[in-house]
Amino acid sequence: MKTWYIIPARKDSKGLRYKNRKLFNYTAIIFPEEVTQQVIVSSDDNHILEAAAKFGFSCIKRVDEIAQDNSSMKDVLLDAIEKKTIQPEDDIVLLYLTYPQRKWKDVEEIYQFFKDTKAKSLSCSIDIADHPYLCYFEVDGIYGRQVVPHTLYRRQDYPSCFRQSLFVGIFKASEVPKVNDSLLCENTVFFKLKRKVIDIDRDMDMVKFEESDDC
């Protein structure tokens, strides 16, 4: 069994132009030298692929069909499994570039949780500010319809909820065909993040990160 660290890095982004170019080094520098050859970068951006090669990472030139705004990350992972001959029993650690606060110790801790729980699919979870029971769909501008229909009025009766975070995702390679486009399946376990993390998608997220102690 091998462990592969896959970095998806599409060329452009509507929220923040060329954000993956700007963020690449924050993730690239976290890897210890002994795992460098296990890192795979999937990108349609020659700029990023050249940077990845300088770090000694393995590269996949992503085809246009899986480099669109609506492309599925599941398809990107399946493409990497095929092109790099990743075996069914191998582990895949997915590391989006949009989490520049992530350190190697975070990856190690979450991967250990994955192994301790004997999981086949893992995502992360974060606390939510507003419970979905308090949220409504807007109807005709002046009405509302509950997002989750219920009759409970005491907050202490609400079930515990969380939001998915792709701070780190981990999968048995054999499990990837079974996940949905949110990279989840019925056996997915969730690692609860102990601190707030910034998922960079817009200019204001980048500003927030640059002003943080983690930058």
CORJO-V862433 format. One record per backbone hydrogen bond with DSSP energy under -0.5 kcal/mol. CO is the residue of the C=O (numbers start at 0). NH is the residue of the N-H. If there is no record, write none. Layout:
BEGIN
co = (CO,CO)
nh = (NH,NH)
END
This chain:
BEGIN
co = (1,3,3,4,4,5,5,6,7,14,15,17,18,19,22,22,23,23,24,26,27,31,32,34,35,37,38,39,39,40,40,41,42,43,44,45,46,47,48,49,50,51,51,52,57,59,59,62,63,67,71,72,73,74,75,76,77,78,79,80,81,86,87,89,90,91,91,92,93,93,95,97,98,102,102,103,104,105,106,107,108,109,110,111,112,113,114,119,120,121,122,123,124,125,130,131,131,134,136,138,138,142,144,146,152,153,154,162,164,165,168,169,170,171,171,172,174,174,175,179,183,184,188,189,190,190,196,197,198,201,201,202,203,204,205,206,208,211)
nh = (90,5,92,6,39,7,94,41,96,202,18,21,22,23,25,26,26,27,28,29,30,34,35,37,38,4,57,6,41,42,59,8,61,45,48,49,50,51,52,53,54,54,56,55,40,42,61,65,66,70,75,76,77,78,79,80,81,82,83,85,84,89,173,172,3,93,170,5,95,168,98,199,101,105,106,107,108,109,110,111,112,113,114,115,116,118,117,171,188,169,190,164,192,162,133,134,147,146,144,141,142,138,136,148,154,156,157,125,123,95,93,121,91,174,175,175,177,178,178,182,179,187,122,191,124,192,198,199,200,204,205,206,207,208,209,210,211,214)
END
